[in-house]
């Protein structure tokens, strides 16, 4: 059930109405049943995988609450890791690693036929696996008590707003909220619905419109001039941002309506002043997960400057692999790892170049954005070869006449829609970055708010792309 569908709107309206009508003791079972229905709407059989891993984690953490021996505790944690990462490997990475190994053997002249699995990727597996791992790790380190209620733990994993593409929640943050007695509060519900509307706007009016042009260029690499590659890469930077942040907005808004607060996932990443700052603003729930469960256990910044950079590089390599079983994603992670390494070395060994302090943040933004933008070539390209062709071609033949001739007709219309959408999103983000968003909720601006809501809803109905397909991060 896609967030950008009428099915979800009807589903959510029904869930919300019944949720507030039920007595408190029945709300959690209702949410669990609704979440099961939501996931099984996608693929009923794979809900068994969630039951399998959650059941093992449940009993593992109950034992961790009582076992004192270091070896026994590590054994229990290893069982949880093997269960969760094992399932993730089989469904997401097995064919990739076997295919890559087979290619290496063939290049060496060694006959090798990799046995591949004919399986599909369970929806949301990367997200709920990381949530399960964070839960068992926190119990192991005694940062959170073992959950004694199996239905409550299952609801933590299955909670439908964040189930498919995050935010990646933590048990300590979400599970206690299931015990709150939420009431219908107009201000909270209004703000939650506004987030949902803005998310639908970014998805249907901006991301999917941009995607039409991006697909036309990136799915036919080798037929275009540099101007088209540059524009398509810029468009994809905003497509993936609007697509993914739209999902997060709808997830957070849906939860907020019912009185639950999900972790923040985006904070205007294209206003970042460095690559490090970009990752503090982009997919925040994943960045903080890697910080807490990979970077810090590796030693963080506790063992000197160069070891810190080694740890950061490892994190970005793992991040690239997490995003997908393709070499383009691995290279994308390495790209960011190298960019952050250069940045940390520069900050440590190169003094400030006398730029006035008032101008420095905007100068840093101007430098950071193209670095982040160029990385998306690897993320979007269908192969490493295609990515190389885009990089090689995007700065050649930049004639405006050739660009206009190449994009005459239908493409030019998509260019116009895309440009308007980007300007709209940037205007809202700039106002928010400057602290003006809060002013929107003043009572005196109520007519303006409702006019904006009506305008966005009208635009969605009039020119929204309703056949744009699923959210990009569903594949992860």
N, C-alpha and C positions, 0 to 999 in steps of 0.2 A: 504494500500500500504506500504509494508515493505521497509525500507531503504536498506536492504540486498537483494534486488530483481532487476531484469532487468527492471521491470515496473517502479520503482522509477528512475533509471538512465535515461530512456527515458523521463519520466515525467519532471524530473529536467532539462534535456537538453532543452526540449521544453519551459519550463517556463523561463529559463535563456535567451534563444535566443530571445523570444518575448519581454521579459522585457527590454532588452537593445535596441531593435528595436523600441519600442513604445515611443511616446513623453511623457514627464514627467507627464502631467495631466491624462494620461490613465494608468499609471503604478500601482497606488494603486487599481483601479478597477480590473485590471488584476490579481494582487496578491490575492485580495479577492476572485475572481472567481476560481483561481487555488487552493486556500486553501479550499474553499467549496468542490471542486471536490476531493481533497486529502482526506478530512474527510469522504465524502459521499461514497468514494470508499470502506471504511471499513463498515459503517453501515448508510445508508441514513436516516433512521428514527430518529436517535439520534441527528442529526443536529438540529432538532426542539427543543431539550432540551437546546442547546447552544443559539439559538435564544430567547427562553423563558427567560433564566436567564440574558442574555445580555440586552434584552429590559427592563427588570425591573431595572437592575443596571443603565442603561442609564437614565431613568426618575428619579430614586432615586437620582443620583448624580446631575442632573440638579436642583432638588429641594434643595439639600444640599447646592448648590452654593448661594441660596437666603435666605433660612430659617435661622433665628437667634436663636430662642428659643431652649434651651438645650433639653427639653423633646421631641420636634418635631424632632430635629436632631437625637436623639437617636432612636426614633421610625422609622425613615427612614433607619437608619443603621441596625436596627433589622430586618426590612423587607428584606433588601439585604441579611443579614446573614441567615434568615429563608429560603429564596429562594434557595441560593447556598448550604448551609449545609443540608437543607431539601432534596434536590435532591440527594446529596452525601449519606445521611443516607439511603434513600429508596433503592437506587440501590446497595450500597456497604455494608451497615452495618445492615439493618433491619433483614435479615435472621440470621445473626450471633448473634445478641442480643436476638432475639426471641428464637432461638435454645438453647442458653446458659441459658436463663431464664427457658425454658421448662425443661432442664436437671436438674436445681436446684430444681424445683417444684417436679419432679419425685423422686429425692433423698429424699425429705422431705415427700414423700408419698401423695402429693397433685396431683390429676389428672389434667393434663393440656396438651392440644394439641395446640401447637403453630401454628397459621395460617401463613404459609410461602408464599413468593411471587415467582412466576416463571418468573424471569426477568434475563437478562444478563447485565453484567457491561459495560456501555458505555466506549468506548476506550478513555483514556486520561482524564477521569472526575476528578480524584484527582488533576491533574496538572492545568487544566484550571479553576477549582473551586478556587484553591488557588490564581491564578492570579486575578480572579474577586474580591475575598475578599480583596486582597492587594489594588486593585484600589479603591474600595468604602471606605475602611478604610483611605487611604491617602487623598481622597477628604474630608471625614468627619473631619479629623484633619488639613485640609487646607495645606497639604504638596504637593498637586498636584491639579490643577484646573479641574473642571468637563469638560469632553470631550463633545463638542457640536456637533461633527460629528458622527452620529451613524455608518456609514460605517467604519470610522477610528477606533472606539472602537471595532467593530466586527472584524476588521482585527487584532487588538491587541490580541484578544482572539483566533482567528482562524489561525494566521500566521503559515503556514504548517511546517516549519522546526522544531519548538519547540512544536507543538500542542499535540503530543501523549505522549511524555515522557520528556518534558522540554528541556533546563533549564526553571525553573519557572521564568518568566519575571516580571518586574515591569513596570507599565505604564509610569512612569517618564523617564525610560531608553529607551523603545522601541518606543513608539508612536511618539516622536519628530523625530525619524530617518525616519519615513515614509514621511517626508517633505523634506528630503535631495535630492538633484539632483545628484544621483549616476551616475558615468561614468565608462566605462570599463577600468580598470587599470590592466595591465598585472601582476604586482607584487602581488597585492591583490588577483586577481583571481587564480594565481598560488598557493599561500599559502593556499587559501580556498580549492582548489582541492586536495592539498597535505593532508590537514586535513581529507577530505573525504576518500582518499585512505588509510590513516592510520587507520581511523575508520573501514573501511571495512576489513582491515588486522586483527585488533583486534577481530572483530566479527567472520569472516569466517575462519580465520586461527588459532585463539587462543581460544576464548570463546566457540564456538560451538564444537571444538575438545575436549576441557576440559569437556564439558557437556556430551559427550558420556560416559566417564569413571565415572563422578559424578553420572549420572543417573543409571548406572549399579550397583553402590554401594548403593546409598541412596534410590532407589526404591525397594531394596531387603534387608532391614535392618534385621539383625539376622543371615545372612548367611556368614558373613565375619569376618576376624581377625582384630586385632587392626591396623596393618600396612595399610590395605586397607582403614580403616576409616580415619586414619591420612592423607593419601595421597589424598583421595577424598575430605576431608575438606580443605586441602591446595589448591587443584585444584579448588574447588568451590570459594574460596576467590579470586582467579585470574579470574575465569570464570565470576563472577558477576561484578567484576571491569572492565574487558575488554568488557563485554557485554554492561554495562550501559555507560561507558565512550566512547565506540564506537558510541553509539547513539548520545551522546552529541557532539562528534567530527564531525559527519556527519551533525548534525543540525547546529553547529557553522560554519562549513566549507561551507555548502550550503548558509547560510545567508551572510557570508563574500564575497562569489562570487558576490552576488547582491548588496553589499555595506552596509549590516546591521551587527551590532555587537551585539551578544547575550551575556548574562552574563556567566562568567566562571563557570564550574560545578565541575571540578576535578583539583587537584594540587598534583599529585603523593602521594596519601594517605598512601601507605604502607611504605613511608619514614617518617611518622609522629613520633614525639618524645614523644607523650603522647596521651591519648584518646581525650583530648580536642583539641589537634593539629590535630588528625585524623578527627574530625568533622569540622575543619576549612579547610580541604582538600577534604573531601568526600561530594558529592552532595551539593556543596556550596550554590547553589540557594535555596535549601530547608532549610539548616542549618541557613542561614541568614534570611529566611522567619520566621522560628520559633523564632529566636532572636528578630526580629522587631515586630512581631504580637502576640507572646505568652510570651516570657521570659521578655522583657522590660515592657509590660503592667502588668505583675504579680509583678513587682517591681525590676526585674533585681538583681543587687548587691547593691541596694540603702538602704537595710534594714538589713544589717549585714550578717555575714558569713553563719550562719545556714539557714537564710531565702533564701539566694542566692542558697544554695544547694537544698533546697526544690523546688525552682523555676526550677532549672536545672533538677531535678528528674521528675517534672511534664512535662517539655518539652520532655524528652525522652520517657515518658509513652505515650504522645500524638503522638510522632513520630512513635512509634511502632504500634499504632492503625491506623495511616495514611497509613502505608505500607500495611496493609491487614486485612481482617476480619477473623483472625485466632488467637488462643491463642499463637501459636508459635511466631507470630509477636509482640504480647503484651509482652511476656517474653523476646524477643530480645530487645525491647525498655527498659524494666526494667534492663536487663543485662548491657546495656550501661549506664543507670542511676546510677546503683550501682558502676560500674567501675569508672565513673567520680567522684562520691561521695568519694570513697576511695582515688582517686588521689588527689582531692582538700584537703582532710584532711591530707594526707601524706605530701603534699607540705607545708602546714601551720604549722604542728606540728613536723615533723621529719626533722632535719637538713641534709644538703648534707653529704654524707658518705665519703668525701675525695677523690672522683673520680676526676682525672685530667680533667680540663675543656675541653681539646682537645678531650678526649675520651668520655665525657659525652653524647653528642648527639647520637653517634652510640650505646652506651650502652642503652640509652633510646629507641632507635628504636628496638633493639633486644628484649626489654621487652614489648614494645607496640604491635608489630606485632602479637605474639601468642594470646594476649588478644583479639585483634580485630578478629583474625582468628577463634578462638573458638566460638565467637558469631555467626558466620555464620552457625554453626550447627543448631541453632534454626531457622534461616532464610530459610534454605534449606529443613529441615526435613518435611516430609509429615504430621506429627502429633507430639504432645508433647511426646507421648509414644516412637515414633521413635527417637526423639531427645535424650531422656533419654537413649535409648539403644545404640546410637552412643557414647554419653559421657561415658557410662559405659564400652563400648567395645574398645574404641580407645587406651587405654593404657594397654590392656591385650593381651597376645599372640603376642608379637612383633618379633617373630622369622623371620629372613630374608628368611630362607628356605620356611616357610609356605607362606610368602608373595609372593615369586617368583612362588611357585607352584599354588597359588590361582589365579595369574594373568598371567599364561602362555597362549600363543595363542593370540587371538584378543585383550585382555586387555593390554598385554604387548606393542603392537603396539601403542595403545592409550596413554599409559604411556610415551612412547618415544616422540610422537607428542606433548603431553602436556608439558613435561619437556622442550623441545626445544622452544615451544611458550613462556613459562614463562621466560626463559633465555633471549629471544629476547626482550620481553617487558621490563624486568628489566634493560637490557643494555641501551635501549633508555631512560628509565626513570632516570637511574643513570646519564647518560650524560647530561640530561636536568637539573637534580637537581644540578649538578656541574657547570652549566652555559655554557655547550659546544654546546647546540642546536643552539644558534644564529650563531655559526661559519659555520653551514651548508649552510647558505644563502650567503656566500661570493662568488663573481663572479668566483674566481679561482676553486671553488668546483662544478661548474655547471655540468661537466661530471659525478661527483660522485652522484650528486642528481638524474640525469636522469637515471643512472645505478640502483640506489636504487628504483626509481619509477618502472622501468621495471622489476626489480627482484621481488618486492612485487606483482605487477600485475600478473606475471608469476606464482608465488607460489599460489596466490588466485585461478587462473584458474586450476592449476594442482592438488592441494590438499585441496582447500577450501571446507567447508561443506555448500552446497547450500540447504540442506533440514533440517537445524538446527532449523527452526521455528522462531517464533517471538522473539523480545527482551524481556528479563525477566521483565523489569519494565512496559511493556504494561499492565500487570495484575493489576497495581496499579492506 
